[in-house]
């Protein structure tokens, strides 16, 4: 986008903001980006054994992963 001197459309921009927020929370909960990335690439029980990283393609999937990280933060793993 920068090299073409164009702006992100609203939907893409909002999705990017959600992903940045997710990684900030993941860093906070897991203590490091490598630890969070490791979790992101393994099946997560709370997500129906789906791999969290694979859900990041859509804003809704990103929200589901964020909700799971929040559950982990507060110890609600069931």
C-alpha positions in Angstrom: 0.0 0.0 0.0 2.8 2.4 0.9 4.6 1.8 -2.4 1.4 2.4 -4.3 0.5 5.5 -2.3 -2.9 4.0 -1.4 -4.7 3.5 1.9 -6.1 0.4 3.5 -9.8 0.1 3.1 -11.8 0.3 6.3 -12.4 -3.5 6.6 -8.7 -4.3 6.2 -7.6 -1.6 8.5 -10.0 -2.7 11.3 -8.9 -6.3 10.8 -5.2 -5.2 11.1 -6.0 -3.3 14.3 -7.7 -6.5 15.8 -4.6 -8.5 15.0 -2.3 -6.0 16.6 -4.5 -6.0 19.7 -4.5 -9.8 19.7 -0.7 -9.9 19.6 -0.4 -7.3 22.3 -2.7 -9.4 24.6 -0.9 -12.6 23.6 2.4 -11.1 24.6 0.9 -10.1 27.9 -0.6 -13.5 28.6 2.1 -15.8 27.3 5.1 -13.6 28.4 6.8 -13.5 25.0 6.0 -13.4 21.3 7.7 -16.8 20.6 5.6 -18.5 23.3 2.5 -16.9 21.9 3.4 -17.9 18.4 4.0 -21.5 19.5 0.5 -21.6 21.0 -0.9 -20.0 17.8 0.3 -22.9 15.7 -1.0 -25.8 17.9 -4.6 -27.0 18.1 -6.5 -25.2 20.8 -9.1 -27.1 22.8 -11.2 -24.0 23.4 -11.4 -23.5 19.7 -12.6 -26.9 18.8 -9.1 -28.1 18.3 -8.6 -25.7 15.5 -5.2 -24.0 15.0 -5.6 -20.4 16.1 -3.3 -19.0 13.4 -5.6 -20.5 10.7 -8.5 -18.5 12.1 -6.8 -15.1 11.6 -7.9 -14.8 8.0 -11.2 -13.2 9.0 -12.1 -10.6 11.6 -14.6 -13.0 13.2 -11.9 -15.7 13.5 -9.5 -13.1 15.0 -12.2 -12.2 17.6 -12.6 -15.9 18.5 -8.8 -16.3 19.0 -8.8 -13.1 21.1 -11.7 -14.5 23.3 -9.7 -17.7 23.8 -6.6 -15.8 24.9 -8.8 -13.8 27.4 -10.2 -17.1 28.7 -6.6 -18.4 29.2 -5.7 -15.2 30.9 -8.4 -15.7 33.5 -7.9 -19.4 33.8 -11.2 -20.4 32.2 -9.9 -23.3 30.1 -13.1 -25.3 29.9 
